[in-house]
Amino acid sequence: MGHGLTNDEIAWRMHVSVATVKSFPARAFCKTGVAFRAELTAWLLRRGN
């Protein structure tokens, strides 16, 4: 996500469905309290993940 890949590219690289890729950010947004992918990337980088 932080590398600017599309959902299709992420799904292909991770060998999962596009639906799985689409659902990850929504769950992560709820858990972290952020609203956008860029915010989530920054949140992860601040925590060293």
PyMOL Python script that loads the backbone (N, CA, C, O; Angstrom):
from pymol import cmd

cmd.read_pdbstr("""\
ATOM      1  N   MET A   1       0.816  -1.183   0.000  1.00  0.00           N
ATOM      2  CA  MET A   1       0.000   0.000   0.000  1.00  0.00           C
ATOM      3  C   MET A   1       0.864   1.254   0.000  1.00  0.00           C
ATOM      4  O   MET A   1       0.581   2.215  -0.715  1.00  0.00           O
ATOM      5  N   GLY A   2       1.898   1.235   0.791  1.00  0.00           N
ATOM      6  CA  GLY A   2       2.756   2.396   0.892  1.00  0.00           C
ATOM      7  C   GLY A   2       3.645   2.604  -0.320  1.00  0.00           C
ATOM      8  O   GLY A   2       4.324   3.625  -0.426  1.00  0.00           O
ATOM      9  N   HIS A   3       3.646   1.643  -1.234  1.00  0.00           N
ATOM     10  CA  HIS A   3       4.498   1.753  -2.420  1.00  0.00           C
ATOM     11  C   HIS A   3       3.728   2.266  -3.632  1.00  0.00           C
ATOM     12  O   HIS A   3       4.274   2.304  -4.735  1.00  0.00           O
ATOM     13  N   GLY A   4       2.473   2.660  -3.446  1.00  0.00           N
ATOM     14  CA  GLY A   4       1.696   3.219  -4.539  1.00  0.00           C
ATOM     15  C   GLY A   4       1.162   2.198  -5.523  1.00  0.00           C
ATOM     16  O   GLY A   4       0.832   2.551  -6.656  1.00  0.00           O
ATOM     17  N   LEU A   5       1.070   0.942  -5.119  1.00  0.00           N
ATOM     18  CA  LEU A   5       0.554  -0.096  -6.002  1.00  0.00           C
ATOM     19  C   LEU A   5      -0.972  -0.044  -6.050  1.00  0.00           C
ATOM     20  O   LEU A   5      -1.620   0.406  -5.106  1.00  0.00           O
ATOM     21  N   THR A   6      -1.526  -0.507  -7.149  1.00  0.00           N
ATOM     22  CA  THR A   6      -2.976  -0.605  -7.253  1.00  0.00           C
ATOM     23  C   THR A   6      -3.457  -1.832  -6.484  1.00  0.00           C
ATOM     24  O   THR A   6      -2.661  -2.695  -6.114  1.00  0.00           O
ATOM     25  N   ASN A   7      -4.753  -1.899  -6.249  1.00  0.00           N
ATOM     26  CA  ASN A   7      -5.317  -3.072  -5.576  1.00  0.00           C
ATOM     27  C   ASN A   7      -5.024  -4.345  -6.355  1.00  0.00           C
ATOM     28  O   ASN A   7      -4.702  -5.375  -5.763  1.00  0.00           O
ATOM     29  N   ASP A   8      -5.134  -4.282  -7.678  1.00  0.00           N
ATOM     30  CA  ASP A   8      -4.849  -5.451  -8.509  1.00  0.00           C
ATOM     31  C   ASP A   8      -3.397  -5.906  -8.357  1.00  0.00           C
ATOM     32  O   ASP A   8      -3.120  -7.100  -8.252  1.00  0.00           O
ATOM     33  N   GLU A   9      -2.481  -4.948  -8.346  1.00  0.00           N
ATOM     34  CA  GLU A   9      -1.056  -5.286  -8.209  1.00  0.00           C
ATOM     35  C   GLU A   9      -0.764  -5.893  -6.838  1.00  0.00           C
ATOM     36  O   GLU A   9      -0.006  -6.857  -6.731  1.00  0.00           O
ATOM     37  N   ILE A  10      -1.358  -5.336  -5.807  1.00  0.00           N
ATOM     38  CA  ILE A  10      -1.163  -5.870  -4.451  1.00  0.00           C
ATOM     39  C   ILE A  10      -1.712  -7.285  -4.372  1.00  0.00           C
ATOM     40  O   ILE A  10      -1.053  -8.178  -3.839  1.00  0.00           O
ATOM     41  N   ALA A  11      -2.915  -7.500  -4.899  1.00  0.00           N
ATOM     42  CA  ALA A  11      -3.533  -8.830  -4.872  1.00  0.00           C
ATOM     43  C   ALA A  11      -2.666  -9.844  -5.598  1.00  0.00           C
ATOM     44  O   ALA A  11      -2.460 -10.956  -5.112  1.00  0.00           O
ATOM     45  N   TRP A  12      -2.162  -9.459  -6.754  1.00  0.00           N
ATOM     46  CA  TRP A  12      -1.319 -10.380  -7.525  1.00  0.00           C
ATOM     47  C   TRP A  12      -0.054 -10.733  -6.755  1.00  0.00           C
ATOM     48  O   TRP A  12       0.330 -11.901  -6.700  1.00  0.00           O
ATOM     49  N   ARG A  13       0.595  -9.744  -6.163  1.00  0.00           N
ATOM     50  CA  ARG A  13       1.844  -9.979  -5.429  1.00  0.00           C
ATOM     51  C   ARG A  13       1.639 -10.804  -4.158  1.00  0.00           C
ATOM     52  O   ARG A  13       2.505 -11.586  -3.765  1.00  0.00           O
ATOM     53  N   MET A  14       0.475 -10.618  -3.520  1.00  0.00           N
ATOM     54  CA  MET A  14       0.213 -11.312  -2.263  1.00  0.00           C
ATOM     55  C   MET A  14      -0.552 -12.626  -2.455  1.00  0.00           C
ATOM     56  O   MET A  14      -0.774 -13.367  -1.497  1.00  0.00           O
ATOM     57  N   HIS A  15      -0.953 -12.906  -3.700  1.00  0.00           N
ATOM     58  CA  HIS A  15      -1.706 -14.123  -4.018  1.00  0.00           C
ATOM     59  C   HIS A  15      -3.013 -14.191  -3.243  1.00  0.00           C
ATOM     60  O   HIS A  15      -3.378 -15.232  -2.696  1.00  0.00           O
ATOM     61  N   VAL A  16      -3.714 -13.054  -3.208  1.00  0.00           N
ATOM     62  CA  VAL A  16      -5.032 -12.976  -2.582  1.00  0.00           C
ATOM     63  C   VAL A  16      -5.980 -12.302  -3.565  1.00  0.00           C
ATOM     64  O   VAL A  16      -5.552 -11.791  -4.601  1.00  0.00           O
ATOM     65  N   SER A  17      -7.259 -12.302  -3.238  1.00  0.00           N
ATOM     66  CA  SER A  17      -8.227 -11.664  -4.129  1.00  0.00           C
ATOM     67  C   SER A  17      -8.196 -10.145  -3.969  1.00  0.00           C
ATOM     68  O   SER A  17      -7.732  -9.618  -2.958  1.00  0.00           O
ATOM     69  N   VAL A  18      -8.697  -9.466  -4.982  1.00  0.00           N
ATOM     70  CA  VAL A  18      -8.788  -8.011  -4.925  1.00  0.00           C
ATOM     71  C   VAL A  18      -9.739  -7.614  -3.790  1.00  0.00           C
ATOM     72  O   VAL A  18      -9.522  -6.600  -3.127  1.00  0.00           O
ATOM     73  N   ALA A  19     -10.785  -8.405  -3.568  1.00  0.00           N
ATOM     74  CA  ALA A  19     -11.726  -8.118  -2.477  1.00  0.00           C
ATOM     75  C   ALA A  19     -11.016  -8.119  -1.124  1.00  0.00           C
ATOM     76  O   ALA A  19     -11.317  -7.293  -0.262  1.00  0.00           O
ATOM     77  N   THR A  20     -10.082  -9.037  -0.940  1.00  0.00           N
ATOM     78  CA  THR A  20      -9.306  -9.085   0.302  1.00  0.00           C
ATOM     79  C   THR A  20      -8.472  -7.827   0.443  1.00  0.00           C
ATOM     80  O   THR A  20      -8.404  -7.239   1.523  1.00  0.00           O
ATOM     81  N   VAL A  21      -7.842  -7.414  -0.634  1.00  0.00           N
ATOM     82  CA  VAL A  21      -7.016  -6.206  -0.612  1.00  0.00           C
ATOM     83  C   VAL A  21      -7.872  -4.984  -0.287  1.00  0.00           C
ATOM     84  O   VAL A  21      -7.448  -4.114   0.474  1.00  0.00           O
ATOM     85  N   LYS A  22      -9.059  -4.915  -0.852  1.00  0.00           N
ATOM     86  CA  LYS A  22      -9.949  -3.780  -0.608  1.00  0.00           C
ATOM     87  C   LYS A  22     -10.446  -3.745   0.833  1.00  0.00           C
ATOM     88  O   LYS A  22     -10.669  -2.664   1.378  1.00  0.00           O
ATOM     89  N   SER A  23     -10.622  -4.891   1.450  1.00  0.00           N
ATOM     90  CA  SER A  23     -11.161  -4.915   2.813  1.00  0.00           C
ATOM     91  C   SER A  23     -10.106  -4.575   3.861  1.00  0.00           C
ATOM     92  O   SER A  23     -10.454  -4.106   4.944  1.00  0.00           O
ATOM     93  N   PHE A  24      -8.839  -4.797   3.571  1.00  0.00           N
ATOM     94  CA  PHE A  24      -7.786  -4.519   4.555  1.00  0.00           C
ATOM     95  C   PHE A  24      -7.761  -3.058   4.996  1.00  0.00           C
ATOM     96  O   PHE A  24      -7.776  -2.794   6.199  1.00  0.00           O
ATOM     97  N   PRO A  25      -7.722  -2.097   4.067  1.00  0.00           N
ATOM     98  CA  PRO A  25      -7.674  -0.701   4.523  1.00  0.00           C
ATOM     99  C   PRO A  25      -8.869  -0.315   5.391  1.00  0.00           C
ATOM    100  O   PRO A  25      -8.710   0.401   6.380  1.00  0.00           O
ATOM    101  N   ALA A  26     -10.048  -0.776   5.034  1.00  0.00           N
ATOM    102  CA  ALA A  26     -11.233  -0.420   5.819  1.00  0.00           C
ATOM    103  C   ALA A  26     -11.089  -0.887   7.266  1.00  0.00           C
ATOM    104  O   ALA A  26     -11.410  -0.143   8.193  1.00  0.00           O
ATOM    105  N   ARG A  27     -10.615  -2.101   7.459  1.00  0.00           N
ATOM    106  CA  ARG A  27     -10.412  -2.610   8.825  1.00  0.00           C
ATOM    107  C   ARG A  27      -9.295  -1.848   9.516  1.00  0.00           C
ATOM    108  O   ARG A  27      -9.402  -1.519  10.697  1.00  0.00           O
ATOM    109  N   ALA A  28      -8.224  -1.568   8.785  1.00  0.00           N
ATOM    110  CA  ALA A  28      -7.087  -0.849   9.371  1.00  0.00           C
ATOM    111  C   ALA A  28      -7.471   0.582   9.733  1.00  0.00           C
ATOM    112  O   ALA A  28      -7.027   1.104  10.756  1.00  0.00           O
ATOM    113  N   PHE A  29      -8.299   1.225   8.895  1.00  0.00           N
ATOM    114  CA  PHE A  29      -8.744   2.586   9.197  1.00  0.00           C
ATOM    115  C   PHE A  29      -9.511   2.612  10.506  1.00  0.00           C
ATOM    116  O   PHE A  29      -9.299   3.498  11.334  1.00  0.00           O
ATOM    117  N   CYS A  30     -10.400   1.647  10.698  1.00  0.00           N
ATOM    118  CA  CYS A  30     -11.186   1.587  11.940  1.00  0.00           C
ATOM    119  C   CYS A  30     -10.287   1.392  13.155  1.00  0.00           C
ATOM    120  O   CYS A  30     -10.487   2.034  14.186  1.00  0.00           O
ATOM    121  N   LYS A  31      -9.314   0.525  13.040  1.00  0.00           N
ATOM    122  CA  LYS A  31      -8.438   0.220  14.173  1.00  0.00           C
ATOM    123  C   LYS A  31      -7.477   1.353  14.515  1.00  0.00           C
ATOM    124  O   LYS A  31      -7.101   1.521  15.675  1.00  0.00           O
ATOM    125  N   THR A  32      -7.080   2.124  13.513  1.00  0.00           N
ATOM    126  CA  THR A  32      -6.083   3.173  13.741  1.00  0.00           C
ATOM    127  C   THR A  32      -6.686   4.567  13.857  1.00  0.00           C
ATOM    128  O   THR A  32      -6.032   5.490  14.342  1.00  0.00           O
ATOM    129  N   GLY A  33      -7.922   4.722  13.415  1.00  0.00           N
ATOM    130  CA  GLY A  33      -8.569   6.024  13.470  1.00  0.00           C
ATOM    131  C   GLY A  33      -8.176   6.970  12.355  1.00  0.00           C
ATOM    132  O   GLY A  33      -8.375   8.179  12.473  1.00  0.00           O
ATOM    133  N   VAL A  34      -7.617   6.440  11.265  1.00  0.00           N
ATOM    134  CA  VAL A  34      -7.263   7.281  10.119  1.00  0.00           C
ATOM    135  C   VAL A  34      -8.322   7.125   9.036  1.00  0.00           C
ATOM    136  O   VAL A  34      -9.154   6.220   9.106  1.00  0.00           O
ATOM    137  N   ALA A  35      -8.296   8.004   8.034  1.00  0.00           N
ATOM    138  CA  ALA A  35      -9.341   7.986   7.016  1.00  0.00           C
ATOM    139  C   ALA A  35      -8.835   7.740   5.597  1.00  0.00           C
ATOM    140  O   ALA A  35      -9.632   7.428   4.712  1.00  0.00           O
ATOM    141  N   PHE A  36      -7.539   7.872   5.361  1.00  0.00           N
ATOM    142  CA  PHE A  36      -7.002   7.743   4.010  1.00  0.00           C
ATOM    143  C   PHE A  36      -5.787   6.827   3.991  1.00  0.00           C
ATOM    144  O   PHE A  36      -5.117   6.649   5.008  1.00  0.00           O
ATOM    145  N   ARG A  37      -5.509   6.247   2.825  1.00  0.00           N
ATOM    146  CA  ARG A  37      -4.349   5.355   2.682  1.00  0.00           C
ATOM    147  C   ARG A  37      -3.044   6.064   3.043  1.00  0.00           C
ATOM    148  O   ARG A  37      -2.177   5.480   3.692  1.00  0.00           O
ATOM    149  N   ALA A  38      -2.908   7.312   2.626  1.00  0.00           N
ATOM    150  CA  ALA A  38      -1.673   8.057   2.927  1.00  0.00           C
ATOM    151  C   ALA A  38      -1.498   8.216   4.433  1.00  0.00           C
ATOM    152  O   ALA A  38      -0.388   8.098   4.950  1.00  0.00           O
ATOM    153  N   GLU A  39      -2.598   8.483   5.132  1.00  0.00           N
ATOM    154  CA  GLU A  39      -2.528   8.592   6.599  1.00  0.00           C
ATOM    155  C   GLU A  39      -2.147   7.255   7.216  1.00  0.00           C
ATOM    156  O   GLU A  39      -1.359   7.208   8.161  1.00  0.00           O
ATOM    157  N   LEU A  40      -2.697   6.174   6.692  1.00  0.00           N
ATOM    158  CA  LEU A  40      -2.376   4.847   7.214  1.00  0.00           C
ATOM    159  C   LEU A  40      -0.895   4.528   7.005  1.00  0.00           C
ATOM    160  O   LEU A  40      -0.242   3.982   7.894  1.00  0.00           O
ATOM    161  N   THR A  41      -0.372   4.868   5.833  1.00  0.00           N
ATOM    162  CA  THR A  41       1.044   4.654   5.557  1.00  0.00           C
ATOM    163  C   THR A  41       1.901   5.433   6.552  1.00  0.00           C
ATOM    164  O   THR A  41       2.861   4.894   7.104  1.00  0.00           O
ATOM    165  N   ALA A  42       1.558   6.694   6.779  1.00  0.00           N
ATOM    166  CA  ALA A  42       2.306   7.513   7.741  1.00  0.00           C
ATOM    167  C   ALA A  42       2.202   6.926   9.140  1.00  0.00           C
ATOM    168  O   ALA A  42       3.192   6.893   9.871  1.00  0.00           O
ATOM    169  N   TRP A  43       1.027   6.467   9.518  1.00  0.00           N
ATOM    170  CA  TRP A  43       0.813   5.863  10.830  1.00  0.00           C
ATOM    171  C   TRP A  43       1.713   4.641  11.000  1.00  0.00           C
ATOM    172  O   TRP A  43       2.347   4.469  12.041  1.00  0.00           O
ATOM    173  N   LEU A  44       1.762   3.799   9.974  1.00  0.00           N
ATOM    174  CA  LEU A  44       2.605   2.597  10.040  1.00  0.00           C
ATOM    175  C   LEU A  44       4.087   2.950  10.106  1.00  0.00           C
ATOM    176  O   LEU A  44       4.845   2.328  10.850  1.00  0.00           O
ATOM    177  N   LEU A  45       4.497   3.947   9.327  1.00  0.00           N
ATOM    178  CA  LEU A  45       5.899   4.354   9.334  1.00  0.00           C
ATOM    179  C   LEU A  45       6.324   4.913  10.691  1.00  0.00           C
ATOM    180  O   LEU A  45       7.443   4.667  11.142  1.00  0.00           O
ATOM    181  N   ARG A  46       5.448   5.654  11.331  1.00  0.00           N
ATOM    182  CA  ARG A  46       5.754   6.203  12.669  1.00  0.00           C
ATOM    183  C   ARG A  46       5.981   5.095  13.689  1.00  0.00           C
ATOM    184  O   ARG A  46       6.716   5.273  14.660  1.00  0.00           O
ATOM    185  N   ARG A  47       5.348   3.956  13.462  1.00  0.00           N
ATOM    186  CA  ARG A  47       5.451   2.839  14.395  1.00  0.00           C
ATOM    187  C   ARG A  47       6.491   1.803  13.993  1.00  0.00           C
ATOM    188  O   ARG A  47       6.666   0.797  14.681  1.00  0.00           O
ATOM    189  N   GLY A  48       7.168   2.037  12.904  1.00  0.00           N
ATOM    190  CA  GLY A  48       8.251   1.145  12.483  1.00  0.00           C
ATOM    191  C   GLY A  48       7.797  -0.146  11.852  1.00  0.00           C
ATOM    192  O   GLY A  48       8.553  -1.117  11.836  1.00  0.00           O
ATOM    193  N   ASN A  49       6.562  -0.192  11.322  1.00  0.00           N
ATOM    194  CA  ASN A  49       6.060  -1.400  10.685  1.00  0.00           C
ATOM    195  C   ASN A  49       6.354  -1.334   9.225  1.00  0.00           C
ATOM    196  O   ASN A  49       6.014  -2.257   8.485  1.00  0.00           O
TER     197      ASN A  49
END
""", "prot")
cmd.dss("prot")
cmd.show_as("cartoon", "prot")
cmd.util.cbc("prot")
cmd.orient("prot")
